[in-house]
Amino acid sequence: MARINDNFLKLKAGYLFPEIGRRVGAYTDANPDGAAKLIKCGIGDVTEALPEAVRDAMNKAVDELGNRDTFRGYGPEQGYDFLRNAVADNYYSDLPVTADDIFISDGSKCDTGNVLDIFAANGSNKIAVTDPVYPVYVDTNVMIGNTGEGDEDGRYEGLVYLSCTAENNFVPAIPEEKVDIIYLCYPNNPTGASATREQLTAWVEYANANDAIILYDAAYEAFIQDPEVPRSIYEIEGAEKCALEFRSFSKNGGFTGVRCGFIAIPETVTGADADGNRVSIKSLWSRRTSTKFNGASYPVQRGAEAIFSDAGKAQVAALVEHYMSNAALLSEACKEIGLSVFGGENAPYVWVACPAGLTSWDMFDKMLTEANVVITPGSGFGAAGEGYFRISAFNSRENVIEVCKRLKTYLK
Ligand SMILES: *Cc1c(COP(=O)(O)O)cnc(C)c1O
């Protein structure tokens, strides 16, 4: 008898996006006119074409593979030096992170999930997540047995939930209790909030004082507009002793389908073994990577490298500008009709308080059936997201202008 991992049975079966799909399907089946007008601002996927510099580099790499003399087979599991160097030089030049600390991967969703391989499972670590939260952090902890059962709100026993509310500007307060691993994501999905230097400093100090590790997801770093907002956790003194940083080319370079990202792990981040001896997290991740991964594909890594060329930087800047102008239009439209708007300034997500008396799902239904616009209900990201909805700025300008028009028509 092959016994399964029972922890999977605790999962609340990917509730959010399937439920959105179900409601959209039911509405469009019954309303062909509404279906024809439907605009999706729900899932956080990019919409604009892959930058030319990236395509050129990938085409060239494919041609190299087509020639026996320049063909490459298995590459280094941790990534090619050309890309690790480009990442270190461009993102971490004045920070305590070297090219050797960079581990190239097929994206941050995988990395934030896979990283749990190197930490003790089955509840040995006290895990803290924000609420609302990127569901991957929670579900991967459920899978390895770090939680008990989930409740009606989708909260799992055993996890520490850090509420993010308008009162704390969607950056959680430092917990009273001691935790071992903390997931932070700034700029944030879904709230669009960014964390200040002071807030991140408090977290790094907490982590070092409590011998905890911060898993810092900076997937939206490229969207930061405010020069005062830290772009990397390593801008905070002491982070090199307690933080791993996850980054992805998905949102800046449009790599959601191409797949490439990385983790930065400075040598000085350590955890404890069963006897309390200090062990380098980097050495464990390196070992894990060599065993379970054969590297991101060569053309993809060449494409990612091209993001750091002059042409690539200009093209990425144009993409960011496009999405952030969309965010500004959406924020403005929501403000004009009197809604409380958050995010959208350093992240491509606008987080909006529902009109009085409406829950997140009420708002979802209203937007779907009246405005024919798909948004994401805040409660789908956690109990503290109730009463909010998220509008993604990843869209064409034409669609965004139309969504703004409909917001003003149907929510006045
Ligand atoms: C989009 C996103 C990522 C990036 O995921 P990839 O697997 O690299 O595409 C990481 N974290 C968050 C919170 C995201 O929204």
The ligand as an SDF file (V2000), in Angstrom:
LIG
                    3D

 15 15  0  0  0  0  0  0  0  0999 V2000
    4.3740   36.7890   -9.2440 C   0  0  0  0  0  0  0  0  0  0  0  0
    4.9360   36.5360   -7.9000 C   0  0  0  0  0  0  0  0  0  0  0  0
    6.1470   35.8650   -7.7580 C   0  0  0  0  0  0  0  0  0  0  0  0
    6.9350   35.3840   -8.9460 C   0  0  0  0  0  0  0  0  0  0  0  0
    6.6190   34.0800   -9.2410 O   0  0  0  0  0  0  0  0  0  0  0  0
    7.3460   33.3150  -10.4080 P   0  0  0  0  0  0  0  0  0  0  0  0
    7.2120   31.8770  -10.0200 O   0  0  0  0  0  0  0  0  0  0  0  0
    8.7760   33.7520  -10.4200 O   0  0  0  0  0  0  0  0  0  0  0  0
    6.6320   33.6450  -11.6770 O   0  0  0  0  0  0  0  0  0  0  0  0
    6.6600   35.6850   -6.4810 C   0  0  0  0  0  0  0  0  0  0  0  0
    6.0050   36.1410   -5.4070 N   0  0  0  0  0  0  0  0  0  0  0  0
    4.8550   36.7970   -5.5110 C   0  0  0  0  0  0  0  0  0  0  0  0
    4.2050   37.3100   -4.2790 C   0  0  0  0  0  0  0  0  0  0  0  0
    4.2740   37.0090   -6.7600 C   0  0  0  0  0  0  0  0  0  0  0  0
    3.1040   37.6520   -6.8390 O   0  0  0  0  0  0  0  0  0  0  0  0
  1  2  1  0
  2  3  1  0
  2 14  2  0
  3  4  1  0
  3 10  2  0
  4  5  1  0
  5  6  1  0
  6  7  2  0
  6  8  1  0
  6  9  1  0
 10 11  1  0
 11 12  2  0
 12 13  1  0
 12 14  1  0
 14 15  1  0
M  END
$$$$
